[in-house]
Amino acid sequence: MIQIKVRIKVSLKKPFGQTQFHYDCAEGTTVAGLLASFEYTDDQARYITASVNYNVKPHTYTLQNGDEVMLMAMVGGG
């Protein structure tokens, strides 16, 4: 198991009713796996940007112990 810190931004559904928490997940968990464990659907997940340790990462990124993951809704405009 690894432990990560999760922060939820903007209007995303808040897992556990919180915007910031520590979370234990299995080694080898990807960002996509994390989103699935929080019950975001595939349609929702494709509009979520993940910043890991302040660097935007693809959903295929494998999380590491101690990572800080910020989940944000993509914003468009013009």
C-alpha positions in Angstrom: 0.0 0.0 0.0 1.0 3.6 -0.6 -0.4 6.8 0.9 -1.1 9.9 -1.2 -2.5 13.3 -0.4 -5.6 14.2 -2.5 -7.0 17.7 -3.1 -10.2 18.2 -5.0 -10.7 21.6 -6.8 -13.5 23.5 -8.4 -16.9 21.8 -8.9 -15.8 18.1 -8.8 -17.7 15.6 -6.8 -16.1 15.4 -3.4 -15.2 11.8 -2.3 -15.9 11.3 1.4 -17.4 14.8 1.4 -14.0 16.4 1.7 -11.8 18.5 -0.4 -8.5 17.4 1.1 -7.5 14.1 2.6 -4.9 11.3 2.8 -5.7 8.1 0.8 -4.3 4.6 0.9 -4.2 2.8 -2.4 -2.4 -0.3 -3.9 1.0 0.0 -5.4 0.7 0.4 -9.1 -2.5 2.5 -8.9 -2.7 5.0 -11.8 -4.5 8.3 -11.8 -7.3 6.5 -13.8 -7.5 3.9 -11.1 -7.7 6.5 -8.5 -10.6 8.3 -10.3 -12.4 5.0 -10.7 -12.0 4.3 -7.0 -13.7 7.6 -6.3 -16.5 6.5 -8.5 -16.0 9.1 -11.3 -17.5 7.6 -14.5 -15.3 7.4 -17.6 -17.3 10.3 -19.1 -16.6 12.4 -16.0 -12.9 11.3 -15.8 -12.1 12.5 -19.3 -12.8 16.1 -18.1 -10.6 15.9 -15.0 -7.0 17.1 -15.0 -4.6 15.6 -12.5 -1.7 17.5 -11.2 0.8 15.3 -9.3 3.3 17.2 -7.2 2.4 20.4 -9.1 3.0 18.8 -12.5 0.1 17.9 -14.9 0.2 14.1 -15.5 -1.7 11.8 -17.8 -4.3 9.4 -16.4 -1.8 6.6 -17.1 0.7 8.0 -14.6 1.5 5.5 -11.8 1.2 7.1 -8.4 4.0 6.9 -5.9 4.1 6.9 -2.1 3.8 10.4 -0.8 2.5 12.0 -4.1 0.2 15.0 -3.7 -2.6 14.7 -6.3 -4.8 17.7 -7.2 -7.9 16.9 -9.2 -9.4 19.7 -11.2 -12.2 20.1 -13.7 -11.0 21.2 -17.2 -12.2 24.7 -17.9 -12.9 26.0 -21.3 -13.8 29.4 -22.5 -13.1 32.0 -25.0 
